[in-house]
Amino acid sequence: RGLGLVVSVDCGSSDQEVVSFLKENGIAVIITDHHETRERLAGADAFLNPKLPGESYPFKELVGAGVAYKLLQGLGMRMGLDLSLERRIDLAALGTLGDYALLTGENRTIVSLGMREIADWRRPGLKALRTESGLSPNGFTARKICFTLIPRLNSPGRIGSAREVVNLLVTGEKEIAAGIAREIEEKNRRRRVHDSSVTEEASYLADIILKRSEQSALVFSSSSWHEGVVGIGASRLAEKYNLPTVLIAVRGGVGKGSARSAGVVNIKEALERCSDLLVEYGGHREAGGFSIEEKRIPDFQHAFEEAVEEMLEGKKEDPALRVDAEVTFDACDREFVSFLSRLAPYGPGNHEPVLLVRDIEVLGGTRVVGDGHLRLEGRDSRGAVQHLIAFSMASAWSPDRIVGGHVDVLAHARSNVYQGKEEIQLQVKAIRLAEKSLI
């Protein structure tokens, strides 16, 4: 009653029935979306979607938040309004990072400018959430935002209602923001319980199946998984195994699935090739979601794996083995790491440089730290000594096995602040025995 305009964000490109209903009731409709669509909806007063057939906008990879931001830019320019959009680009940046978008072109600009705005911590809600998450106010990266703020912003919607997040982001009151942030942190703790169980169970299944045979993709389902966290689990498995991954939560005979690309294939295209088995689906190159009847999941698993194999035919590569530069420890100084930081923000389409260090002699200071992490002390071929951290690798590369031997590593060079002291840290992504090793 009294409603005159509906603006969609990140949805609506295929909702002809809804648009027709709104127009029949005298309500104007503006669609802002970024999902693939084959035709323009009849009746919409405006339709903003860079992937609309015939659309001439040059950058096609904007996410829903980015398209909404462009709508505000256009309104401001057309109507001569000062909407202070430079103060709101932090929201567009969070949406871009949260949707696992390609960090190229305009997305890269939005995230870069948005992170500068976030760094000022003018928005009380983000500042309160930062405090709850333990994120350092200085020196944070897009990666840290993706692993701290984004999961917390997603948590309420995954296990309940997202209304709290809206209230958090729009409030100007510090006390209100602090209270909402505490509630969100509690929901995030509950979400992590679901998340860890999904990731652990799916990883266990992946380890078993990969020992038996090579796979083009990973597809698993379970009635014990929560549909709100299978996307997180799929992202983690895709990164861990460098394989397109689909996890499906089953309840009441219906499966809700999330798919992640690992940068290997176009997920939207892969789902399209299996669309006859799905109730509904959507997504983009890097990620997608769908619903499916439980009885059709085995057929979908076969069809999805076959689709990925066909899409990779003749061009398959292992992104885990990509090397951007071969270096020695001496080269990884503050000046070098500062140079690398100018290539950020890193993410899909703009991956963090992978460095190869060959023939590292593993020294006696190598030890297990924390929960199964390996702190490796090594001497490179030029005699320089460096400490490296290899998260979750202690079981595969125990000190007893490698001390005294020689290894090659792939690593990221990062600046790390520990107990208030900044240091250059090589974070290991992969280890192999060097050719000269006597192990």
N, C-alpha and C positions, 0 to 999 in steps of 0.2 A: 504494500500500500504506500503510495507516494513515491515509489521507485521510478526514476526516469532514465537511468543509464547503468549498464553493466559492463565492466571492463574485465576481461579474462587475462590472467597472467600464467604463462607456461602451459596453457591448455586451450581447447576450444576449436582447433583446426578441423576436427571431424565431427563436431557436435551440431549437425544440421537441425536435429529435432529440437534441441534446446534453443538455438537461435530463432527458429521459426516460432516457438512458443512465446519467447520474449517479444518478438516483433508483433505478433498477434495481439499482445497486451499493451502495445504502445510504448515499449521500452527500447531505447537505443542500445546498440551493442557494438563494442569495440573489442576485437580479438587481437591479443598479443601472444604469440607462440613461436616456437622454434622447431617443432617436430615436423617430420616429413609429411607432406600432404600432396594429393594429386590434383585438387581443384579448389577454387575459391568458394566459400560458403555463400549461398544465396541469402540475401537479406541483411548481412552484417554491414553496419554503417562504415566501419573501417576494419581492415584486415592487415595487421602487421606481422609478417612472417618471412624472414629472408629466404626460406626454402620453398616459398610458394612458386609454382611453375610460372615462368615469365617475369618473376621479380628481378629487377635490375640492381638491387642493393649489392655492392661489391663484396661484402664480407658475409659469408653464409653460416658461420659457426657461432654466432651469438646464442647464448642460452636465454631462457625465459626472462630472467632478471635483467639481462642486457637489452632485450627487446623492449621491456617496460621502461628501462632507462632512456632508450632512444625515443620512445613516445613522449616522455617528459621533456627531452631536449627539443623535440619538434614543436611541442605546444609552447614552450618558452620562447622559441625563436619566432613562431608564427604570431603569437599574441603579445609579444613584447613583455613577457613576465620574467621577473627575477626569481627563479625557483631554488636558488642556492644549491644547484646540483653538485657542485664540487664538494659540498658537505654530505651528500647522499651517495656518492659513488662507492663508499665503503660497503653499502648494501648490495650494489651490483657486483662488486668484487667477491663478496661472500657467496652470492648466488652462483657466480661463475666457477669458483673453486668447488663449491658443494655439488655442482652438477658434473664434475669430472670432465670439463670441457677442454678442447684443444687450446693451449696457451700460446696461440699465434695471433697475428693481426690485431684486430680491435680487442679481442679478449685479453691479450697480453697488456695492452694499454690500460684497459679497465682495471685489471688486477694490480698493475704497478701503481697507478694513481690511487686506487682504493686502499692499498696497503699503507701508503703514505698518510692517508686520512685516518686509518685505523691506528697508526702509530702515535697519533696525537691524543687518542683515547678521550675524545670529546663526548662520545655517546655513552651515557651512564650505564646502559645495559651491557655493552661490550666490556666496559671497564670492570663491572661487577663480575661478569662471567670469566674474564681473564683472572681475576683474583681467586675465584673458586677453582679454576683449572690449574693454577700454579704456573701459567705461562709468563715468562719474563716480559716486562714491558718494553724491553729494548732488544734489538738484534734478532727478532723473530723472523721467520721465513714463511713463504706460502705453504711449505710442507708442514711446518709446525702448526699453522692455522688449521690445516686439513686434519691434523691428528689431535687437536685440542678443542678449538672453538666449534668447528663444523659438526663433529659428532654430538656435542652438547646441544647445539641449535637444532639438530635433527631428532634428538632423543624424545622430547614430548610427543611429536607427531608420530613417531614409530611405535610408541606404546600407549598412546592416548590422543590428546588434542594438541594441535600446534598453536592454539590461541595464546598460550603463555609466551611463546617466542615473539609473537607480534607485539604483545604488551611490553616485553623486555626491550625490544628494539626501538619502540616509539616513545617510551616514557622519558621525561626529562628530570625525574626525581631520583636522587641517589638512593634514598631509603627504599623506595618501591623497587628499584632495579636490584638492590642487594637481596631483598626478600625473594623476588622471582628467580634470581640467579641461584639461590640456595635450593629452591624447589627443583629447578632444572638439574642441578648437580645431583640431587638425590635420584631423579629419574634416570640420569646418565649412569649412575651406579647400577641400577636395576637393568638398564639396557646392556651394560657390559657383561652381566651374568649371562644373559641370553646370547650375546655376541660371542663370548669366549667359547661357549658350549658348541655353537654352530661351527666356528672356525676350527676348533679342535677335532670335532667329529668328521668334518669334511676333509681336513688335512689327513686324518688317519685313513680315510677311504682312498684319498688320492695317492698316498704312499703305497698302499696295497696294490692298486690298479696299475701304477706306473712301474712297479717292480715286475709285473707280469708282461706288460707290453707298452710300446710307445703309443701315445695318445695325441690326437689333434686338438681335443678339447676335453674339459671336465664337466660332467653333468651329474649332479646328485640331488636326491630328494629325501625328505623325512617328515613324518607327522609330528615330530617332537620339536621342530624348529619354529621360531616366531617369525611371521612374515615381515615384521618391521626391521629385522636385522640381517636377513639373508643377503641384502645388497652389500653390507659391510663385509660379510664373510666372503662373498664372491670377489670383491675387490682385493682382499688379502690373499686369497688363493691364486688369483690371476697374477698378482705381483710375485708371489712366492715361486710359482711353477712356470711363469711366462707362457701360460696357456689360456685361451678364452675359457671362461668359467661360468657355469649356470648353477645356481642353487635354488631349490624349489621347496617352499614350506607348504605342506599338505594339511588340509583340514576340511572335514565334511565332504570328502569326495572331490574337492577342488584344490588345485595347486596354484600358489602365487609365486612366480619366479622372478629372479633378478639375474641379469647377464652382464659380464664385464669383458672387455676386449683384450686387455694386456697389451694394447697397441698392435695387435697382430691382425685382426680382421675388423670389418665394419659390422658391428653387432646388429644394427637395424636391418642391414641387408641379409644377414644370416637368419634373423627371425622371420623376415619376409619369405625366405625359402621354405620355412616350416609353417607358414601361416595357416595352412589347411588343418593343422592339428591344434591350433590355439583358439581360445574363446575370444581373446582380444590381446593386443600387444601395442607397444610403442617404444620410442627411444631414439637414439642417434648413434653416431659412429662408435663411441667409446662405451656406452652403457644402454641397457634397455630393461623393460619389465613386461610381464605378460601374465595371463591367467590361462589355466588349462585343466581339462577334466583329468582326474587322477588316473583313470584307465588308459589315457593316451600318453602318459609320461614315458614309458619304455620306447614307444614309437618316436616320440620327440627326441629322446636321447640319441637314437640312431640317426634320425634326420638331421639333427643339429651337427653332430660330428661329421656326417657326410657333407653337409653344406660348407663347413669350415675347411675340410680337405679339398673340396673343389675350388674354394676361393683362394686357397694357398698354393694350388698346383702351379709349379714352375717358379714360384717366388718365395718359398718358405725360407725363413731365416730364424736364427736364434738370437733375439734381442739381448739375452743375458750375456752373450759373448761379444757384444759390440764394445770396441775400445776406441776412445776418442784421442788418447795420447799416451805415450809411454814416458814415464818420468822416473827420477830418482828422489830420494828423501829430501836432498838439499833443495830441489826445485820447488818443493811444496812449502814455501815460506809465506809470510803474511801478504806480501805484494802479489804473489800468484793467486792466493785465495781471494784477495780483494778483487783481482781481475775477474775471477770466475763468478763472483757475486754480482757483477754487472751484467752477466748473462741471464740472471734470474728475472722474474719468477719461473721456477721449473715446474714442469707438469707434462701432461700429454701433449705431444707435438713439440715440446722444448725440454727434452730430458736433460737432467743434470749430467755433466761430463763424467765419463767413466775413465779412470786412470789405471794403467797397468804398471806395476812395479815388479820387475823380474828378479829372480835369484836372491831372495831374502834369506839370510841365515837366521834361524829361529834361536833366540838366546834364552838363557835360563830364567830370566825374569818373566817369561810367559806364564800366565796363570788364568784360572777360571774366576770370574767375578760375577756378582749379582745372580740372576736366575738363568744360569747356563750360557753366560756370555764369555767370550774369550778376549783377554787383554794380551795382545801379542807384542813381545819385544823383539825387534829384528834389526839386523845390520845388512844394508844393501851392498851392491857390488863395489861401491866407492868408499865403503867403510863408515858411512853415516848411520847412526843408531836412532830409531824412532819407535814410539809406541803406537799400536793400531788397535782399534776396537772392532770385534766381529760379533755382532749381536746374534744370540741363539745358535752359535756354531761350536760351542765347547764340546758337545757330545760327538760331533763328527770329526773334530780336529782337536782332540785332547792334548794337553801339554806333554803327557807321557809319550805320545805318538810322534810329535813333530819337533820337540826341542833337540837341537843338534843337527837337524836336517835343513833343507832349503826348500822354499816355496815361492810361487808366483801368486800375486794377489791382484784382484780388481777392486778399486776403492773409489770413494768420493772424498775429496779434500774439503773440509769444512772448518769454520771457526767455531769453537765450542767454549762456553763460559761455565766454569765449574768452581763453586765456592768463591765467586767474585773474580776469578782469574781467567783471562782469555788465553786459549791455546789452540794451536793448529792440530786438528785431529783427522786422521785417515780412517774413515768408516768402511770396513771391508764388506764387499758384496759377494765375492767368490774367492775360493782358495783352491790351488792345485799344487801338487808336488812339482818342484822344478826338475828339469832334466838331469841335473848333476846331483840331485839328492840321493843320499845313501840309505834313506828310510826304506 
